[in-house]
Amino acid sequence: MLKVVGIYGSPRKGGNTDLLLDSALKGCQEQGDDIKKVYVRDLDIAGCSGCDGCAKTGICVIKDDMQDIHTLIDDADVIVLSSPIFFYGVTSQVKALIDRGQAMWWRRRGGKDSKTKIDTTRGRGFLIAVGATRGKNLFECAKLTARYFFDALGMSFEGGCFFRGIESIGAVKEHPEALQQAHDLCKK
Ligand SMILES: Cc1cc2nc3c(=O)[nH]c(=O)nc-3n(C[C@H](O)[C@H](O)[C@H](O)COP(=O)(O)O)c2cc1C
């Protein structure tokens, strides 16, 4: 049984990325995976202060809801991150969580003087993203951010589901094929 953590990155409850991630996690549940859900909008996660404290200890000095997320993530085999595109990137709430992943990166690397190369085989990461417009590069920034987030966690970035032209709350319901694609995202 795989442990799957879904990270809901939109500030909008019941929005398009919420619905798509619900569908992806339903698909995981149907194949017997253990599911945990994280709603970033409900959490108190400060941005990284860049103090370098974690470079020595592998532990973040800021005490907020990120401690619980570190534990969940450490335990996960699969992470599915969802975010709407805000100004061509992930939401600021997601970015704060990602930046705080720096502690996990140092922990895996084993401190500043270590030559250890990060192993990215302990798990797999997926991204679900939605934007209102249709530009060719709409998801490029979010994909790069996700790639290096998963890299820091020791996970490979496996791509995901990306949908253009979806704007109002719940508009993705008019695209059953998108919901189906999300449902099948983590099929073994
Ligand atoms: C602050 C803000 C910035 C946005 N920036 C972009 C953007 O750069 N490109 C785009 O295509 N859509 C942009 N959008 C539209 C959202 O990506 C779109 O409405 C999406 O469906 C919202 O997903 P959600 O319902 O999961 O929150 C933006 C929306 C907001 C509120």
The ligand as an SDF file (V2000), in Angstrom:
LIG
                    3D

 31 33  0  0  0  0  0  0  0  0999 V2000
   -3.9940   36.2720   -8.4090 C   0  0  0  0  0  0  0  0  0  0  0  0
   -4.3410   35.4780   -9.6380 C   0  0  0  0  0  0  0  0  0  0  0  0
   -3.4010   35.3500  -10.6380 C   0  0  0  0  0  0  0  0  0  0  0  0
   -3.6680   34.5900  -11.7730 C   0  0  0  0  0  0  0  0  0  0  0  0
   -2.7060   34.4850  -12.7430 N   0  0  0  0  0  0  0  0  0  0  0  0
   -2.9450   33.7540  -13.8450 C   0  0  0  0  0  0  0  0  0  0  0  0
   -1.9510   33.6320  -14.8680 C   0  0  0  0  0  0  0  0  0  0  0  0
   -0.8480   34.1550  -14.7790 O   0  0  0  0  0  0  0  0  0  0  0  0
   -2.2620   32.9010  -15.9620 N   0  0  0  0  0  0  0  0  0  0  0  0
   -3.4700   32.2880  -16.1120 C   0  0  0  0  0  0  0  0  0  0  0  0
   -3.6990   31.6280  -17.1380 O   0  0  0  0  0  0  0  0  0  0  0  0
   -4.4260   32.3490  -15.1420 N   0  0  0  0  0  0  0  0  0  0  0  0
   -4.2020   33.0690  -14.0290 C   0  0  0  0  0  0  0  0  0  0  0  0
   -5.1590   33.1510  -13.0230 N   0  0  0  0  0  0  0  0  0  0  0  0
   -6.4230   32.3800  -13.1670 C   0  0  0  0  0  0  0  0  0  0  0  0
   -6.4380   31.0540  -12.3850 C   0  0  0  0  0  0  0  0  0  0  0  0
   -5.2900   30.2690  -12.6640 O   0  0  0  0  0  0  0  0  0  0  0  0
   -7.6860   30.2490  -12.7560 C   0  0  0  0  0  0  0  0  0  0  0  0
   -8.8380   30.9900  -12.4310 O   0  0  0  0  0  0  0  0  0  0  0  0
   -7.7780   28.8820  -12.1170 C   0  0  0  0  0  0  0  0  0  0  0  0
   -8.8330   28.1480  -12.7040 O   0  0  0  0  0  0  0  0  0  0  0  0
   -7.9970   28.9410  -10.6030 C   0  0  0  0  0  0  0  0  0  0  0  0
   -7.9420   27.6480  -10.0510 O   0  0  0  0  0  0  0  0  0  0  0  0
   -8.6520   27.2740   -8.6550 P   0  0  0  0  0  0  0  0  0  0  0  0
  -10.1430   27.3220   -8.9310 O   0  0  0  0  0  0  0  0  0  0  0  0
   -8.1570   25.9280   -8.3220 O   0  0  0  0  0  0  0  0  0  0  0  0
   -8.2370   28.3170   -7.6700 O   0  0  0  0  0  0  0  0  0  0  0  0
   -4.9180   33.9370  -11.8990 C   0  0  0  0  0  0  0  0  0  0  0  0
   -5.8740   34.0700  -10.8770 C   0  0  0  0  0  0  0  0  0  0  0  0
   -5.5940   34.8330   -9.7720 C   0  0  0  0  0  0  0  0  0  0  0  0
   -6.6530   34.9610   -8.6730 C   0  0  0  0  0  0  0  0  0  0  0  0
  1  2  1  0
  2  3  1  0
  2 30  2  0
  3  4  2  0
  4  5  1  0
  4 28  1  0
  5  6  2  0
  6  7  1  0
  6 13  1  0
  7  8  2  0
  7  9  1  0
  9 10  1  0
 10 11  2  0
 10 12  1  0
 12 13  2  0
 13 14  1  0
 14 15  1  0
 14 28  1  0
 15 16  1  0
 16 17  1  0
 16 18  1  0
 18 19  1  0
 18 20  1  0
 20 21  1  0
 20 22  1  0
 22 23  1  0
 23 24  1  0
 24 25  2  0
 24 26  1  0
 24 27  1  0
 28 29  2  0
 29 30  1  0
 30 31  1  0
M  END
$$$$
